[in-house]
Amino acid sequence: MAYASESLASEQATARRLHTNDASPMLPQRKLQENQQPEQPERQEFRNSHVALGVATHLIRTAGALSPFLILEFVKEPTRAHRWIKIASIATAGLNETLWATRVHRSSQENRHR
């Protein structure tokens, strides 16, 4: 019986030694891994000028596409409706080109600063 209790005690001592040896090197590794997390890139601002110009361009194009339907609905005389449709298409094309020129101008200025 003495032999079984001695082996049990030595096994427990070995298990404690292994447990303490495993635990001590793991703690610095865990701390190292937590500290070495990659930095997250800066988030893009919600109100980015390029995005705002893109949204405005989309809305202008949509308004230009829908304008003939609205004009024909409200203007009953065909010649006046035709004139208003031409005015609306020229106005939306002009606004669209102006926004595009603004966008290109801003991007060229940003490229110069880099």
N, C-alpha and C positions, 0 to 999 in steps of 0.2 A: 504494500500500500504506500509506503514511503516513496517508492520509485515513481508511482503515478502522480503523486502530489508534487514531487520535484519537477517532473517533466511538464506538468501543467503550469507550475510557477514559471519555469523557464520559457515556455511558449507565450505566456502572458507578458513576460518581460520583453521577449523578442517582438511581440506585437506592439507593445507600447513604444519600443525603440523605433520600429518601422513607422509607426503612426506619427511620432514626433519628428522623425527625419523627413517624412513626406510632407508634413504640414509646414515646416519652416521654409523650405525652398519655394513652396507654392505661393506663400503670401507675397513675397516680393514680385513674383511673376505676375500675379493678379494686379498688383498695384501698377506695375510697369505697363501692362496691357491697357489698363484704364487710362493711364496718362498718355499713351501713345495713340489715341484715337485720331483719325485724320480730321483735319479742320474742314468744316463744311464751307463750300463756296458761298460768297455773298448772295443773298436772295435778291431777285430782281424786284424793283419797286413796282407797286401796283399801278402807279400812274406814270408809266413810261411813255415818253413823247412819241416813240415810234408806234407803239400799240394804239395810242389815241388817234394818231393820224390814220392808221389802218382802219380803225373802227369808223372814223368820220368818212373815209373814202368809201367804205362798204355801204354806209347809210346813204351817201349821196348817190351812189350807183343804183341802190334799191329805189330811192325816190325817183330817179330818172327813168327807171324801168316801169314803175307804177304810175307815173304822171299821165301818160296818155289815157289810161283807164279812168282816172279821176277827172281829167279835163273833159273827156267825152261824156261823163256822167253829169257834170254840172253845166257845161256849155252846150246848148242844144243846136245852135247855128253851126253848120259844118265849116264854113270859111273861118269864123272866129276860133273854133276849136282847133282847126289845122294851124292857125297862126300861133295859138297858145302852146300847142305841142312842139312846134319848132322853137319857140322861145325857151320852153322848159328843157328841151334837149341840148340847146346851145349853152344854157346856164349851167346845167349839171356837168356837161363836158368841160366847161371853163373852170368850174370849182374843182373838179377832179384833177385837172392838169395843174392847177395852182397848188393843191395839196401835194401832188407828186413832186413838183419842183421844190416845195418846202422840205419835203422829206429827203430828197437828194442833196439839197444844199446843207442840211444839218449833218447828214452822214459824211459829206466831204469835209466839213469843218472838224468833225470828230477824228477823221482819219489824219488830218494835218496835225492834230495835237498829239497823236501817238507817235 
